[in-house]
Amino acid sequence: MWRCSRRARGIAVACILGIGFWQLGQAAYIPAKAWLAQELMLKAWDRAGAGVDRPPPWPWADTWPVARLLAQGGKIDLIVLAGGSGRTLAFGPGHLSASPMPGTRGNSVIAGHRDTHFRFLKDVAIGEALWVEGADGTRYRYRIIDLDIVDARRSSVLLDTDDALLSLITCYPFDADEPGGPLRYVVTARLEAAVTTLAELSSASTPRP
């Protein structure tokens, strides 16, 4: 009977460990998918830089890389996809097609999920620099000018602006237990210059006084 009891306890421990690892696997699935997608999109981005038109990151993709977003002195390096559908945002930040492309007049809008690619937005501050790289290699340097929380049911982001702006949008609050909700965290930055060298990119990483 003692042997049976010991065996039963062993099976119970194995089941508990199995459930624990399964839960850990579920928790790690979304970040792992986001990381893998970025690796595939980076390869597609290289093809775009080589002149390939709208290169899909994987054969069945209905989107393609349109820009590269860098923040926090280069610690954040993300490929931006075309479109803002939920299907697109599952793999990376998406540029809303109704808004202008980065580097041009108007407000260029890029959306991303708060728990994966745009989680870093909770740590940015006014005065920090952001960069957006185009497929032609030009890097546009933006400076953050505003951080805001808006209700999507009552407010919308203005697209037609005199200045060249960049708005990064994600759901809010960042630590919400449930996805979705009406609140959005909006980081707005103004274009400062077109950056063409890595030296300029490095020197612009610190906020201005």
Secondary structure, 3 states (H helix, E strand, C coil): CHHHHHHHHHHHHHHHHHHHHHHHHHHHHHHHHHHHHHHHHHHHHHHHHCCCCCCCCCCCCCCCEEEEEEEHHHCEEEEEEECCCHHHHCCCCEECCCCCCCCCCEEEEEECCCCCCCHHHHHCCCCCEEEEECCCCCEEEEEEEEEEEEECCCCCCCCCCCCEEEEEEEECCCCCCCCCCCEEEEEEEEEEEEECCHHHHHHCCCCCC
